[in-house]
């Protein structure tokens, strides 16, 4: 097969960008790139080009006069532009972190900078990019962009510039069959995997201060993310301005073309840069840089256009409805739309006005995710955020509001008792979950009995929407929903207008924005309860559809509901459910789960029973302290129940803790709380002991569709027959949503798993797995090894097993394990054990960074099963200490004898790699070790005529012994790693000619002590901040000057300062990783 190199993909990207009218600058021909070589590749901004572009796009000289009333001279104009460029260099902001610097530069690029000029009447505003006229900017691309910082050379594959500023860095990998199976992860890690202490952003951090976004691609898939994006939040760009749908099958093989034609269209690029990127600080204080996904970008643009058309007085005030499925970033879409409205303004009666935006949510209070999202994005919105907490405050705010505010409130603050009118036409009302019935305007009639007279009377009510419209008669309304609009009910579209944009569940799953949801009906002996529920539902339907409602019918319904509540709270049913839930959880769940009950009392009783059984029967899987109940308190609650439920603040703390990745809570029992607007990405399963309908049901189940590393799907466990309501709700979804989501595992996942088992049972027929659950660890281990040798027989069989068969087996096992027979369960666990074993063998890279590798395995690869696949493998976890212990000389042969053939080569390779990584040797020695290992592996991988498994094992064992001997020598002499590294750098021929060996060791020791003292005084960000790196270099130079080692002769042979600095950084990083 022809080799598909990274160069092929690189050239393809350049060609596609040239088709978008980007200039390709060739490092062998372009003047600026050639000049960079003379400056040791340290410069990454083309300042001459930037200056030229800024003179073209800025026109402040037309508006600003000097203090004496004259126009600015050319010299003054040049001075102002140069001052602006100096600001862009952040010369006065050297202490900023990478994230802080990136945020500040982004603000400069979007807003420009004001230059303080005492000689001018007004300080001029200077722009770096012309967002109004695309053609006034120069778009360029180059490849293999060499860059040196702190004497480290790195070469990003592709860099995209606007006006000479590097805004996009692309890291590319090949999709060649001989390449890595995890190309995109490798590219992501090479850039620095959203941390500041690894990859390019650690080695060449300065260029990342100017980065707008990153691209990783292997030619097949191309993903876009930001400096803070985790790999799961790098997304494809699947649409162009000219395509009608989000996912065209014709374009599946042309994703690279779609990315370039879509995102890198010049106008789109500038638009995203200005309106689609912002910075927030999450609840856990984590700083995050957001870039819009393609569906958010195009959906928000459509929404803005729809609002412009609907504005009163010429429009009807119906801005439309945006349906973006739950979990796909609907809250961020609302923020981005608000930003566009506030920045671009709205045109009313020929005049552009800054709107006031009212964001409505139906939560009981403002302590919800949507409000927090808006609050965190206040800088991006460039507007005052007003949270309205009371009806009185709402009345006051609405009466006074003119323009430029974002008002966050709940629909419950609007009331028929008092209407506060604001008749301004520049008010935009953004409504979350616009399909809710209480947003309606229709009249409802309820019948009540007067307690004093006993007479029945009718009470007329309207939906809250009526009172909102009366308060804001000239506003334009736009609705957002994560669930479909019911096609048989026109009320929603009559209130908000037609659908603007649809981003359905299937597309969201395909894009990796959410995971699919599976369904399992748990068959318990509670038929009486289901019958009662069906009868109640039928009665309510009759009452709801009746044209002549009577209070007797309503009272009859209430009495039935009362009896129903007693069934839900029956002690026998509670115990049955608690046992089944914990047994289900014990068997195959490791993530978090939520149990939804019909009543508060049922929630409390179930919580108590779950805690009791967890302690009595399931303590090996879960402790009672990992189970919580979340519900509001009532004045009728007992003292014990009030203590269990806690205060509002305590409930809030439970929610914050439950959202944490490493939360101390695993099971949450709820009734009505947490079913909407509460995101827990690692929530895997919901148990329903409550009947919900329509959008309420769809919103609730969306709690399990969030993306989380290793999570392949969410699971609904149904105890009460909600399937028919699920089917009814599903009918409102797109056809492909019906085909690919909410599938019954008994009818879909389970048969698929059985089919895979049939295939694997034939392939692995030579292995007897009957005793796989044996307590004989060695027997089980050898069983797994035998299976691994079968799977590893050829490259094709390995790929087929890892990428298809066992991958899908693991995915399916997570959702249908409870349906498997004992033999099917044992076979599945065996194959997943083989999979886990092979993965651990494969976890060695030529460019070794095993700490990052472990992180990748644990967090990014969904192949590692979440249950206890094979207990024997726990003895061989990928931790540095255990692999180092394997490489004890006396233990080496004994341990590796447990492995045979290729497996033994892989175990030895990984062990040596781990030792190189964790060994606190000098940088030069680490490079030497890595090269030797690579040479051995290359010989093994080529499998040429000289290849022999035994010879390879011999070479690896010999190499391991050599490393250990050197390590033992250093330990015997009690040499400090940093001191030894300095000594190795200093003992050059030139230095040895004038200094004795003892004197060189003395210098190394003194320098080690100087830096150790500095480390102790400055504990944080030692090598991350420019100021601290500079301080370390100064201390090194002072020590060298003390012994007259900075003269030209020595610097011609080697730059001692930079070599010593590199060793200091290398050892420091090693020590702090361990």
QUIMO-V116536 format. One record per pair of residues at least 24 apart in sequence whose ideal C-beta (glycine too) atoms are under 7 Angstrom apart, sorted by the first residue. I is the first residue (numbers start at 1). J is the second residue. D is the distance in whole Angstrom. If there is no record, write none. Layout:
i | j | d
I | J | D
I | J | D
This chain:
i | j | d
1 | 177 | 6
3 | 176 | 6
4 | 174 | 5
4 | 175 | 6
4 | 176 | 4
4 | 219 | 7
5 | 174 | 6
6 | 157 | 7
6 | 172 | 5
6 | 173 | 6
6 | 174 | 5
9 | 172 | 5
9 | 174 | 7
9 | 217 | 6
9 | 219 | 4
10 | 143 | 5
10 | 157 | 6
10 | 158 | 6
10 | 172 | 6
12 | 256 | 7
13 | 158 | 6
13 | 170 | 7
13 | 260 | 7
14 | 141 | 6
14 | 143 | 6
16 | 257 | 6
16 | 260 | 4
17 | 141 | 5
17 | 260 | 6
17 | 264 | 6
20 | 260 | 6
20 | 264 | 6
20 | 265 | 6
20 | 266 | 6
21 | 266 | 7
22 | 139 | 5
22 | 140 | 6
22 | 141 | 5
23 | 138 | 7
23 | 139 | 7
23 | 140 | 5
24 | 141 | 6
25 | 140 | 5
25 | 142 | 5
27 | 142 | 6
27 | 144 | 7
33 | 142 | 7
40 | 148 | 5
41 | 146 | 5
41 | 147 | 6
41 | 148 | 4
41 | 153 | 7
42 | 148 | 5
42 | 149 | 7
44 | 147 | 6
44 | 166 | 6
44 | 207 | 5
45 | 164 | 6
45 | 165 | 6
45 | 166 | 7
46 | 161 | 7
46 | 164 | 3
47 | 85 | 6
47 | 164 | 7
49 | 138 | 7
49 | 163 | 7
49 | 164 | 4
50 | 85 | 6
50 | 163 | 5
50 | 164 | 4
50 | 165 | 7
51 | 81 | 6
51 | 85 | 7
53 | 137 | 7
53 | 138 | 6
53 | 163 | 4
53 | 164 | 7
54 | 81 | 5
54 | 84 | 7
54 | 126 | 7
54 | 128 | 6
55 | 81 | 6
56 | 136 | 6
57 | 127 | 6
57 | 130 | 4
57 | 136 | 5
58 | 126 | 6
58 | 127 | 6
60 | 124 | 4
60 | 125 | 6
60 | 126 | 7
64 | 120 | 5
64 | 121 | 7
64 | 122 | 5
64 | 124 | 5
65 | 121 | 5
66 | 119 | 6
66 | 120 | 6
67 | 119 | 6
67 | 120 | 7
67 | 121 | 6
80 | 115 | 5
80 | 117 | 7
80 | 124 | 5
80 | 126 | 6
81 | 126 | 6
83 | 115 | 5
84 | 113 | 5
84 | 115 | 6
84 | 126 | 4
87 | 113 | 5
88 | 128 | 7
94 | 1026 | 5
94 | 1027 | 5
95 | 1025 | 6
95 | 1027 | 6
98 | 196 | 5
98 | 201 | 7
98 | 205 | 5
98 | 208 | 6
98 | 209 | 6
99 | 227 | 7
99 | 228 | 7
99 | 287 | 5
101 | 209 | 4
102 | 208 | 7
102 | 209 | 5
102 | 211 | 6
102 | 227 | 6
103 | 279 | 5
105 | 209 | 6
105 | 210 | 6
106 | 277 | 7
110 | 274 | 6
128 | 163 | 6
128 | 165 | 7
129 | 162 | 6
129 | 163 | 6
131 | 270 | 5
131 | 274 | 5
134 | 266 | 5
134 | 267 | 5
134 | 270 | 6
137 | 162 | 6
137 | 163 | 6
138 | 163 | 6
139 | 266 | 6
147 | 204 | 5
147 | 207 | 6
149 | 203 | 7
149 | 204 | 5
149 | 206 | 6
150 | 1029 | 7
150 | 1061 | 7
151 | 1055 | 7
151 | 1058 | 4
151 | 1062 | 6
152 | 203 | 5
152 | 204 | 7
154 | 200 | 5
154 | 203 | 5
154 | 204 | 5
156 | 200 | 7
165 | 210 | 6
166 | 207 | 6
166 | 210 | 6
167 | 210 | 7
167 | 211 | 7
167 | 212 | 4
168 | 212 | 6
168 | 213 | 6
168 | 215 | 6
169 | 211 | 6
169 | 214 | 6
170 | 215 | 4
170 | 217 | 7
171 | 216 | 5
172 | 217 | 5
173 | 218 | 5
174 | 218 | 7
175 | 218 | 5
175 | 219 | 5
175 | 220 | 5
181 | 803 | 7
183 | 218 | 4
184 | 216 | 5
184 | 218 | 6
184 | 221 | 6
184 | 223 | 6
185 | 231 | 6
185 | 856 | 6
185 | 860 | 6
187 | 216 | 4
188 | 216 | 5
188 | 231 | 5
188 | 234 | 7
189 | 852 | 6
189 | 856 | 7
193 | 852 | 7
194 | 227 | 7
194 | 228 | 5
194 | 229 | 6
194 | 230 | 6
196 | 1024 | 6
197 | 1024 | 7
198 | 852 | 6
212 | 273 | 6
212 | 277 | 6
213 | 291 | 5
217 | 256 | 6
219 | 256 | 6
221 | 255 | 6
222 | 255 | 6
222 | 256 | 5
222 | 259 | 5
224 | 263 | 7
224 | 291 | 7
226 | 289 | 4
226 | 291 | 5
227 | 289 | 6
228 | 287 | 7
228 | 288 | 5
228 | 289 | 5
231 | 860 | 5
232 | 512 | 7
232 | 707 | 5
232 | 709 | 6
235 | 293 | 5
235 | 511 | 6
235 | 512 | 6
236 | 511 | 6
237 | 262 | 5
237 | 263 | 5
237 | 294 | 5
238 | 294 | 6
238 | 511 | 7
239 | 294 | 5
239 | 298 | 6
241 | 265 | 6
241 | 268 | 7
246 | 295 | 6
246 | 503 | 7
246 | 507 | 5
247 | 507 | 6
247 | 510 | 6
262 | 294 | 7
272 | 297 | 6
275 | 336 | 7
275 | 339 | 6
275 | 340 | 6
275 | 343 | 7
276 | 336 | 7
278 | 377 | 6
278 | 380 | 4
279 | 379 | 7
280 | 376 | 4
280 | 377 | 6
281 | 376 | 6
283 | 372 | 7
283 | 656 | 7
290 | 332 | 6
292 | 336 | 6
293 | 329 | 6
293 | 513 | 7
295 | 324 | 7
295 | 328 | 7
295 | 503 | 4
296 | 329 | 6
296 | 332 | 6
296 | 333 | 5
296 | 336 | 6
299 | 324 | 6
299 | 333 | 6
299 | 501 | 4
299 | 503 | 6
300 | 333 | 6
300 | 336 | 5
300 | 337 | 5
300 | 340 | 6
302 | 500 | 5
302 | 501 | 5
303 | 337 | 5
303 | 478 | 6
303 | 500 | 5
304 | 337 | 6
304 | 340 | 5
304 | 341 | 7
306 | 500 | 5
307 | 428 | 6
307 | 476 | 6
307 | 478 | 6
308 | 346 | 7
308 | 347 | 7
310 | 476 | 5
310 | 497 | 7
311 | 346 | 6
311 | 348 | 6
311 | 425 | 7
311 | 476 | 5
312 | 425 | 5
312 | 474 | 5
312 | 476 | 7
313 | 349 | 7
313 | 425 | 6
315 | 476 | 7
317 | 475 | 7
317 | 476 | 5
317 | 477 | 6
318 | 477 | 6
318 | 496 | 6
318 | 497 | 3
319 | 476 | 5
319 | 477 | 6
319 | 478 | 4
319 | 496 | 7
319 | 497 | 6
320 | 478 | 6
320 | 496 | 6
320 | 497 | 4
320 | 498 | 6
320 | 499 | 7
320 | 500 | 4
321 | 434 | 6
321 | 479 | 4
321 | 481 | 6
321 | 485 | 6
321 | 493 | 7
321 | 496 | 5
321 | 497 | 7
321 | 499 | 5
321 | 500 | 6
322 | 480 | 5
322 | 500 | 5
322 | 501 | 5
323 | 481 | 5
323 | 484 | 6
323 | 485 | 7
323 | 499 | 6
323 | 502 | 5
324 | 482 | 7
324 | 503 | 4
325 | 482 | 6
325 | 503 | 6
325 | 504 | 6
325 | 505 | 5
325 | 508 | 5
325 | 514 | 7
326 | 482 | 4
326 | 483 | 7
326 | 699 | 7
326 | 702 | 3
326 | 705 | 7
327 | 508 | 7
327 | 513 | 6
327 | 514 | 4
327 | 702 | 6
327 | 705 | 5
327 | 706 | 5
328 | 503 | 6
328 | 508 | 5
328 | 513 | 5
328 | 514 | 6
329 | 513 | 7
330 | 480 | 6
330 | 482 | 5
331 | 369 | 6
331 | 370 | 5
331 | 373 | 4
332 | 373 | 7
334 | 359 | 7
334 | 430 | 6
334 | 480 | 6
335 | 373 | 6
335 | 374 | 6
335 | 377 | 5
335 | 380 | 7
335 | 381 | 7
337 | 430 | 7
338 | 381 | 6
338 | 406 | 6
338 | 430 | 7
339 | 380 | 6
339 | 381 | 6
341 | 428 | 6
342 | 381 | 6
342 | 382 | 6
342 | 383 | 5
343 | 382 | 7
346 | 426 | 6
348 | 425 | 5
348 | 426 | 6
353 | 403 | 6
353 | 426 | 4
354 | 403 | 4
354 | 404 | 5
355 | 403 | 7
355 | 426 | 5
355 | 427 | 7
355 | 428 | 5
356 | 401 | 5
356 | 403 | 6
356 | 404 | 7
356 | 405 | 5
356 | 407 | 7
356 | 426 | 6
356 | 427 | 5
357 | 406 | 5
357 | 428 | 5
357 | 430 | 6
358 | 407 | 5
358 | 427 | 6
358 | 429 | 5
359 | 406 | 7
359 | 407 | 7
359 | 408 | 5
359 | 430 | 5
360 | 409 | 7
360 | 411 | 5
360 | 429 | 6
360 | 431 | 5
360 | 432 | 7
361 | 410 | 6
361 | 432 | 5
362 | 410 | 7
362 | 411 | 5
362 | 433 | 6
362 | 436 | 6
362 | 438 | 7
363 | 410 | 6
363 | 677 | 6
366 | 408 | 6
366 | 410 | 7
367 | 652 | 7
368 | 677 | 4
369 | 677 | 5
369 | 678 | 7
369 | 679 | 6
370 | 432 | 6
370 | 677 | 6
371 | 408 | 5
374 | 406 | 6
374 | 408 | 6
381 | 406 | 6
388 | 413 | 6
391 | 415 | 6
394 | 420 | 7
395 | 420 | 4
398 | 422 | 5
398 | 471 | 6
411 | 438 | 7
411 | 464 | 5
414 | 464 | 6
414 | 467 | 4
414 | 468 | 5
414 | 471 | 6
415 | 467 | 6
416 | 467 | 5
419 | 467 | 7
419 | 470 | 5
419 | 471 | 5
420 | 471 | 6
421 | 471 | 6
422 | 471 | 7
422 | 472 | 6
423 | 473 | 6
423 | 474 | 5
424 | 474 | 6
425 | 474 | 4
427 | 472 | 5
427 | 475 | 4
428 | 475 | 7
428 | 476 | 5
428 | 478 | 7
429 | 472 | 6
429 | 475 | 5
429 | 477 | 5
430 | 478 | 6
430 | 480 | 7
431 | 477 | 6
431 | 479 | 5
431 | 480 | 7
432 | 480 | 6
433 | 481 | 6
434 | 479 | 3
434 | 480 | 6
434 | 481 | 5
434 | 492 | 6
434 | 496 | 5
435 | 481 | 5
435 | 483 | 7
435 | 485 | 6
435 | 486 | 7
435 | 492 | 5
435 | 695 | 5
438 | 463 | 6
438 | 464 | 5
439 | 463 | 6
439 | 464 | 7
439 | 465 | 5
439 | 495 | 7
440 | 465 | 6
440 | 491 | 5
441 | 465 | 5
441 | 466 | 5
441 | 469 | 7
441 | 495 | 6
442 | 491 | 7
447 | 549 | 6
447 | 550 | 7
447 | 551 | 4
447 | 554 | 6
449 | 551 | 6
456 | 551 | 5
465 | 495 | 6
482 | 699 | 7
482 | 702 | 6
483 | 695 | 4
483 | 698 | 4
483 | 699 | 6
484 | 732 | 4
484 | 733 | 5
485 | 732 | 7
486 | 694 | 7
486 | 732 | 6
487 | 732 | 6
504 | 733 | 7
504 | 734 | 5
504 | 737 | 5
505 | 733 | 7
505 | 737 | 5
505 | 741 | 5
506 | 734 | 7
506 | 736 | 4
506 | 737 | 5
506 | 740 | 5
506 | 741 | 7
512 | 707 | 6
513 | 707 | 7
514 | 705 | 4
514 | 706 | 7
514 | 707 | 6
515 | 705 | 6
515 | 707 | 6
515 | 711 | 6
515 | 712 | 6
515 | 713 | 5
515 | 714 | 6
516 | 713 | 5
516 | 740 | 7
516 | 741 | 6
517 | 701 | 6
517 | 704 | 6
517 | 705 | 5
517 | 713 | 7
517 | 714 | 5
517 | 716 | 6
517 | 741 | 6
517 | 742 | 6
518 | 713 | 5
518 | 715 | 5
518 | 743 | 6
518 | 745 | 5
518 | 749 | 6
518 | 815 | 4
519 | 716 | 5
519 | 718 | 7
519 | 723 | 7
519 | 726 | 7
519 | 742 | 5
519 | 743 | 7
519 | 744 | 5
519 | 745 | 7
520 | 715 | 6
520 | 716 | 7
520 | 717 | 5
520 | 718 | 7
520 | 745 | 5
520 | 818 | 7
521 | 718 | 5
521 | 723 | 6
522 | 580 | 6
522 | 717 | 6
522 | 718 | 7
522 | 719 | 5
524 | 576 | 6
524 | 580 | 6
524 | 719 | 6
526 | 573 | 6
529 | 567 | 5
529 | 573 | 7
529 | 720 | 7
530 | 720 | 6
530 | 721 | 5
532 | 564 | 6
532 | 567 | 6
533 | 691 | 6
533 | 720 | 6
536 | 560 | 5
536 | 561 | 7
536 | 564 | 6
565 | 599 | 5
568 | 598 | 5
568 | 599 | 6
568 | 602 | 5
569 | 599 | 6
569 | 601 | 5
569 | 602 | 5
569 | 605 | 6
574 | 605 | 5
574 | 606 | 5
574 | 609 | 5
575 | 609 | 6
577 | 606 | 6
577 | 689 | 6
577 | 719 | 7
578 | 606 | 6
578 | 609 | 4
578 | 610 | 5
578 | 613 | 5
579 | 613 | 6
581 | 610 | 7
581 | 687 | 6
582 | 610 | 7
582 | 613 | 6
582 | 614 | 6
582 | 618 | 5
584 | 717 | 7
584 | 818 | 6
585 | 621 | 7
585 | 622 | 7
586 | 618 | 6
586 | 621 | 4
587 | 817 | 6
587 | 818 | 6
588 | 817 | 4
588 | 867 | 5
589 | 684 | 6
589 | 685 | 6
590 | 866 | 4
590 | 867 | 6
591 | 682 | 5
591 | 683 | 7
591 | 684 | 4
591 | 711 | 7
591 | 866 | 7
592 | 666 | 6
592 | 680 | 6
592 | 682 | 6
592 | 683 | 5
592 | 684 | 7
593 | 666 | 7
593 | 667 | 5
593 | 684 | 7
593 | 685 | 4
593 | 687 | 7
594 | 668 | 5
594 | 670 | 6
594 | 674 | 7
594 | 683 | 6
594 | 686 | 5
594 | 703 | 6
595 | 667 | 7
595 | 669 | 5
595 | 687 | 5
595 | 689 | 7
596 | 670 | 6
596 | 675 | 7
596 | 686 | 6
596 | 687 | 7
596 | 688 | 5
596 | 689 | 7
596 | 690 | 5
596 | 700 | 7
597 | 669 | 7
597 | 671 | 5
597 | 689 | 5
597 | 690 | 6
598 | 689 | 6
598 | 690 | 5
599 | 671 | 6
600 | 631 | 5
600 | 671 | 5
603 | 629 | 6
603 | 631 | 5
603 | 669 | 5
603 | 670 | 7
603 | 671 | 5
604 | 629 | 6
604 | 641 | 6
604 | 644 | 6
606 | 669 | 6
607 | 669 | 5
610 | 667 | 7
610 | 669 | 7
622 | 666 | 6
626 | 664 | 7
626 | 665 | 6
626 | 666 | 4
626 | 667 | 6
627 | 667 | 5
628 | 654 | 6
628 | 665 | 5
628 | 668 | 5
629 | 669 | 4
630 | 654 | 6
630 | 668 | 6
630 | 670 | 5
630 | 673 | 5
630 | 674 | 6
631 | 670 | 7
631 | 671 | 5
631 | 673 | 6
675 | 699 | 7
675 | 700 | 4
678 | 703 | 7
679 | 706 | 6
681 | 706 | 4
681 | 707 | 6
681 | 708 | 4
682 | 708 | 5
682 | 711 | 7
684 | 711 | 6
684 | 714 | 6
684 | 715 | 6
685 | 715 | 5
685 | 717 | 6
686 | 716 | 6
686 | 717 | 7
687 | 717 | 5
687 | 719 | 7
688 | 716 | 7
688 | 717 | 7
688 | 718 | 5
688 | 719 | 6
688 | 720 | 6
688 | 722 | 5
689 | 719 | 5
689 | 720 | 6
691 | 720 | 6
691 | 722 | 6
691 | 725 | 7
692 | 722 | 7
692 | 725 | 7
693 | 725 | 5
694 | 729 | 5
697 | 722 | 7
697 | 725 | 6
697 | 726 | 6
697 | 729 | 5
698 | 729 | 5
709 | 859 | 4
709 | 860 | 6
710 | 862 | 5
710 | 864 | 7
710 | 866 | 6
712 | 811 | 4
712 | 814 | 6
712 | 862 | 6
713 | 814 | 7
713 | 815 | 5
715 | 815 | 5
745 | 815 | 5
745 | 816 | 4
745 | 819 | 7
746 | 819 | 6
749 | 812 | 5
749 | 815 | 5
749 | 816 | 4
750 | 816 | 5
750 | 819 | 5
752 | 812 | 6
753 | 809 | 7
753 | 812 | 4
753 | 813 | 7
753 | 816 | 6
756 | 805 | 6
756 | 808 | 6
756 | 809 | 5
757 | 824 | 6
757 | 827 | 6
757 | 828 | 7
759 | 805 | 7
760 | 805 | 6
760 | 831 | 6
761 | 827 | 7
763 | 790 | 7
764 | 790 | 6
769 | 826 | 7
769 | 827 | 6
769 | 830 | 5
772 | 826 | 5
772 | 829 | 7
772 | 830 | 5
773 | 826 | 6
777 | 872 | 5
780 | 870 | 7
780 | 872 | 5
781 | 872 | 5
784 | 833 | 5
784 | 834 | 6
784 | 837 | 5
784 | 870 | 6
785 | 900 | 7
785 | 903 | 6
787 | 834 | 4
788 | 834 | 5
788 | 837 | 5
788 | 838 | 5
788 | 903 | 6
789 | 901 | 6
789 | 903 | 7
791 | 834 | 6
791 | 838 | 6
792 | 838 | 7
792 | 902 | 6
802 | 835 | 7
802 | 838 | 6
806 | 831 | 6
806 | 832 | 6
806 | 835 | 4
807 | 863 | 6
810 | 835 | 7
810 | 863 | 6
810 | 865 | 5
814 | 866 | 7
829 | 869 | 6
832 | 865 | 5
832 | 869 | 5
833 | 869 | 5
833 | 870 | 3
833 | 873 | 7
835 | 863 | 6
836 | 864 | 6
836 | 865 | 7
836 | 869 | 5
836 | 870 | 6
836 | 873 | 6
837 | 873 | 6
839 | 863 | 6
839 | 864 | 7
840 | 876 | 7
840 | 878 | 6
841 | 903 | 6
841 | 906 | 4
841 | 907 | 7
842 | 906 | 7
843 | 878 | 6
843 | 910 | 6
844 | 906 | 7
844 | 909 | 5
844 | 910 | 4
844 | 913 | 5
846 | 934 | 5
846 | 937 | 7
848 | 913 | 4
848 | 916 | 6
848 | 917 | 6
848 | 930 | 6
849 | 917 | 7
850 | 913 | 6
850 | 914 | 5
850 | 917 | 5
851 | 917 | 7
851 | 1073 | 5
854 | 878 | 5
880 | 914 | 6
880 | 918 | 5
883 | 910 | 7
883 | 911 | 5
883 | 914 | 4
884 | 914 | 7
884 | 915 | 6
884 | 918 | 6
886 | 911 | 5
887 | 911 | 5
887 | 915 | 5
887 | 960 | 6
887 | 964 | 6
889 | 961 | 6
889 | 964 | 5
892 | 957 | 7
892 | 960 | 6
901 | 949 | 6
904 | 953 | 6
905 | 940 | 6
905 | 949 | 7
905 | 952 | 6
905 | 953 | 6
905 | 956 | 7
908 | 953 | 7
908 | 956 | 4
908 | 957 | 7
908 | 960 | 7
909 | 937 | 6
909 | 956 | 7
912 | 956 | 7
912 | 959 | 6
912 | 960 | 5
915 | 963 | 6
918 | 1074 | 6
919 | 967 | 6
920 | 977 | 4
920 | 1067 | 6
920 | 1070 | 5
920 | 1071 | 6
921 | 977 | 7
922 | 980 | 7
922 | 981 | 4
922 | 984 | 5
922 | 1063 | 6
923 | 1062 | 6
923 | 1063 | 5
923 | 1066 | 4
924 | 984 | 7
929 | 963 | 7
932 | 959 | 6
933 | 959 | 7
976 | 1008 | 6
977 | 1067 | 5
978 | 1008 | 5
978 | 1064 | 7
978 | 1067 | 5
979 | 1004 | 5
979 | 1005 | 5
979 | 1008 | 4
981 | 1063 | 4
981 | 1067 | 6
982 | 1007 | 5
982 | 1008 | 6
982 | 1060 | 6
982 | 1063 | 6
985 | 1056 | 7
985 | 1059 | 5
985 | 1060 | 6
985 | 1063 | 6
988 | 1053 | 6
988 | 1054 | 6
990 | 1049 | 6
990 | 1050 | 5
990 | 1053 | 5
991 | 1045 | 7
991 | 1050 | 7
1003 | 1039 | 7
1003 | 1043 | 6
1006 | 1039 | 6
1007 | 1036 | 7
1007 | 1039 | 5
1010 | 1035 | 5
1010 | 1039 | 6
1011 | 1035 | 7
1011 | 1064 | 6
1022 | 1068 | 6
1023 | 1065 | 5
1023 | 1068 | 6
1032 | 1061 | 6
1032 | 1064 | 6
1033 | 1057 | 6
1033 | 1061 | 6
1036 | 1060 | 5
1036 | 1061 | 6
